[in-house]
Amino acid sequence: MIELIDIKKSYRMGSSMVDALKGISLIVKKGEYAAIMGPSGSGKSTLMNIIGCLDRPTSGSYTLSGVRVDAMTEDELARIRNTHIGFVFQTFNLLSRHTALENVELPLLYAGVTDTQGRAMAALEAVLLGARAGHKPNELSGGERQRVAIARALVSNPSIILADEPTGNLDSVSGAEILKIFDDLHAKGSTIVLVTHDSDVAGRTQRTITIRDGAIAV
């Protein structure tokens, strides 16, 4: 499913180079539920961005579902993101002027799908939010907004779901509801990788990958 081999990522900051990732090799199998943990500045968000095809490595190879993606063009990466990867962000990233249903429809519209409303409603119902389909984000609670974000991630039937601190902006009750959704998705066969600083959240997954100073801690 996901195979990273000796992934390195360097950034230029002023006159110096920063090595954010220092040779990450990692395999996540189909259907696996994994957490990436690490302190601030450890490189975990950089790693997530590369896995999600939002960034490309400086060197190394990345294979997703049997396809090499590390050397793809921006247009090719965009297609991979839209068809293979579902994103869930800490800050929800919903469009404020659009309803929950319209937010969930967006990936389908980008992909040129015709039956967007039907599939978007099915995704909202899967996260128990069908009754709130006509509400805008400011009319929803934090937990409800995150469920909309999960529905949006699911609507294209992605190969993998990537979640970046999905409970970071939620109270404990809403956070528990969101984690239950991820547990259920994994039980149904979804491949899930989440970034978290919370050891309790990581403890719900099958495997925790700890990143320190740009490398996997052994």
C-alpha positions as CSV (number, residue, x, y, z in Angstrom):
1,M,0.0,0.0,0.0
2,I,2.5,2.6,1.2
3,E,6.3,2.0,0.8
4,L,8.8,4.7,1.6
5,I,12.5,3.9,0.9
6,D,15.2,6.2,2.3
7,I,13.0,9.3,2.1
8,K,14.9,12.6,2.7
9,K,13.5,16.1,2.8
10,S,15.6,19.3,3.1
11,Y,14.4,22.9,3.2
12,R,16.4,26.1,2.8
13,M,16.0,28.5,5.6
14,G,17.9,31.7,4.9
15,S,21.4,30.8,4.1
16,S,21.3,27.3,5.7
17,M,19.7,23.9,4.8
18,V,17.4,22.1,7.3
19,D,17.1,18.3,7.0
20,A,13.5,17.7,8.0
21,L,13.6,14.0,7.1
22,K,16.9,12.0,7.3
23,G,16.2,8.7,5.5
24,I,12.8,7.4,6.4
25,S,12.0,3.8,5.3
26,L,8.5,2.7,6.1
27,I,5.8,0.2,4.9
28,V,2.1,0.6,5.8
29,K,0.1,-2.4,4.6
30,K,-3.4,-2.4,3.1
31,G,-6.0,-2.3,5.9
32,E,-3.5,-1.2,8.6
33,Y,-4.3,1.5,11.2
34,A,-1.1,3.3,12.2
35,A,-0.2,6.4,14.2
36,I,2.7,8.8,13.6
37,M,3.9,10.4,16.8
38,G,6.7,12.8,17.6
39,P,7.5,16.1,19.3
40,S,7.1,19.5,17.6
41,G,9.7,19.8,14.9
42,S,10.4,16.1,14.7
43,G,9.4,15.9,11.0
44,K,6.0,14.0,11.4
45,S,4.0,16.7,9.6
46,T,6.6,16.7,6.8
47,L,6.3,12.9,6.5
48,M,2.5,13.2,6.5
49,N,2.7,15.7,3.7
50,I,4.9,13.4,1.6
51,I,2.6,10.4,2.2
52,G,-0.4,12.6,1.2
53,C,1.4,13.8,-2.0
54,L,1.1,17.4,-0.8
55,D,4.9,17.6,-0.9
56,R,7.6,15.6,-2.6
57,P,10.8,14.2,-1.1
58,T,14.3,15.6,-1.9
59,S,15.4,12.0,-2.5
60,G,14.2,8.5,-2.0
61,S,11.3,6.6,-3.4
62,Y,7.6,6.5,-2.5
63,T,5.3,3.9,-3.9
64,L,1.5,4.1,-3.3
65,S,-0.7,1.2,-4.3
66,G,2.0,-0.1,-6.6
67,V,2.6,3.3,-8.3
68,R,5.8,5.3,-7.9
69,V,4.7,8.9,-7.0
70,D,7.8,10.6,-5.8
71,A,8.7,11.8,-9.3
72,M,5.2,12.7,-10.6
73,T,4.3,16.1,-12.0
74,E,2.1,18.4,-10.0
75,D,-1.0,17.5,-12.1
76,E,-0.3,13.8,-11.6
77,L,0.1,14.3,-7.8
78,A,-3.2,16.2,-7.8
79,R,-5.0,13.3,-9.5
80,I,-3.5,10.8,-7.0
81,R,-4.6,13.0,-4.1
82,N,-8.1,13.3,-5.4
83,T,-8.6,9.6,-6.2
84,H,-6.5,7.7,-3.7
85,I,-6.2,9.8,-0.5
86,G,-8.8,11.2,1.9
87,F,-7.6,14.0,4.2
88,V,-8.9,14.9,7.6
89,F,-7.3,18.0,9.2
90,Q,-7.3,19.3,12.7
91,T,-8.8,22.6,11.6
92,F,-11.5,20.9,9.5
93,N,-10.8,23.0,6.3
94,L,-14.5,23.4,5.4
95,L,-15.7,26.2,3.2
96,S,-17.8,28.5,5.4
97,R,-20.3,29.6,2.8
98,H,-21.2,26.1,1.8
99,T,-23.4,23.5,3.5
100,A,-22.2,20.3,4.9
101,L,-23.5,18.5,1.8
102,E,-21.8,20.9,-0.6
103,N,-18.5,20.6,1.3
104,V,-18.6,16.8,1.0
105,E,-19.4,17.1,-2.7
106,L,-16.3,19.0,-3.6
107,P,-13.9,16.1,-4.2
108,L,-16.5,14.5,-6.5
109,L,-16.9,17.8,-8.5
110,Y,-13.2,18.0,-8.9
111,A,-13.1,14.5,-10.2
112,G,-16.0,15.1,-12.7
113,V,-18.4,12.8,-11.0
114,T,-22.1,13.3,-12.0
115,D,-24.1,11.9,-9.0
116,T,-22.4,14.1,-6.4
117,Q,-25.4,14.7,-4.2
118,G,-26.3,11.1,-3.8
119,R,-22.8,10.0,-2.9
120,A,-22.2,13.0,-0.6
121,M,-25.4,12.3,1.3
122,A,-24.5,8.6,1.7
123,A,-21.1,9.7,3.1
124,L,-22.8,12.1,5.6
125,E,-25.2,9.3,6.6
126,A,-22.2,7.0,7.2
127,V,-21.0,9.4,9.8
128,L,-24.5,9.9,11.2
129,L,-24.8,13.4,10.0
130,G,-27.4,13.1,7.3
131,A,-29.9,15.3,9.2
132,R,-27.4,18.2,9.2
133,A,-26.6,18.1,5.5
134,G,-28.2,21.6,4.9
135,H,-26.3,23.3,7.7
136,K,-23.2,25.5,7.2
137,P,-20.1,25.0,9.3
138,N,-20.9,27.8,11.7
139,E,-24.2,26.1,12.5
140,L,-22.4,22.9,13.5
141,S,-20.4,21.9,16.6
142,G,-16.7,21.1,16.4
143,G,-17.4,17.3,16.4
144,E,-20.0,17.7,13.7
145,R,-17.6,19.7,11.6
146,Q,-15.0,17.0,11.9
147,R,-17.6,14.4,10.9
148,V,-18.3,16.5,7.8
149,A,-14.5,16.5,7.1
150,I,-14.4,12.7,7.5
151,A,-17.4,12.3,5.2
152,R,-15.6,14.5,2.6
153,A,-12.5,12.2,3.0
154,L,-14.6,9.1,2.4
155,V,-16.7,10.2,-0.5
156,S,-14.2,9.3,-3.2
157,N,-13.6,5.8,-1.7
158,P,-9.9,6.5,-1.2
159,S,-7.2,3.9,-0.8
160,I,-6.0,5.6,2.3
161,I,-7.3,8.0,4.9
162,L,-4.7,10.5,6.4
163,A,-5.7,12.3,9.5
164,D,-3.6,15.2,11.0
165,E,-4.4,15.6,14.7
166,P,-8.1,14.8,14.0
167,T,-9.1,15.3,17.7
168,G,-6.8,18.3,18.4
169,N,-9.5,21.0,18.4
170,L,-12.3,18.9,20.0
171,D,-13.4,18.3,23.6
172,S,-13.0,14.8,25.1
173,V,-16.6,13.7,24.3
174,S,-16.4,14.8,20.6
175,G,-12.9,13.5,20.3
176,A,-14.1,10.0,21.5
177,E,-16.9,10.1,18.9
178,I,-14.4,10.9,16.1
179,L,-12.1,8.1,17.2
180,K,-15.0,5.6,17.3
181,I,-15.6,6.5,13.6
182,F,-12.0,5.8,12.8
183,D,-12.2,2.5,14.7
184,D,-15.3,1.5,12.7
185,L,-13.7,2.5,9.4
186,H,-10.7,0.4,10.2
187,A,-12.9,-2.5,11.1
188,K,-14.5,-2.3,7.7
189,G,-11.1,-2.5,6.0
190,S,-9.9,1.2,5.6
191,T,-6.2,1.9,5.7
192,I,-5.7,4.8,8.1
193,V,-2.6,6.8,9.1
194,L,-3.0,9.6,11.6
195,V,-0.6,12.1,13.1
196,T,-1.1,12.7,16.8
197,H,0.8,14.0,19.9
198,D,-1.7,12.1,22.2
199,S,-0.5,8.7,23.3
200,D,-4.0,7.7,24.2
201,V,-5.1,8.3,20.6
202,A,-2.1,6.4,19.2
203,G,-2.9,3.6,21.6
204,R,-6.1,2.8,19.7
205,T,-4.2,2.1,16.5
206,Q,-2.4,-1.1,15.5
207,R,1.1,0.4,15.4
208,T,2.8,3.6,16.5
209,I,5.6,5.1,14.4
210,T,7.7,7.5,16.5
211,I,9.6,10.2,14.7
212,R,12.5,12.1,16.3
213,D,14.9,14.5,14.6
214,G,13.7,13.5,11.2
215,A,14.2,9.8,11.7
216,I,12.2,6.8,12.9
217,A,13.0,6.2,16.6
218,V,14.0,2.5,17.2
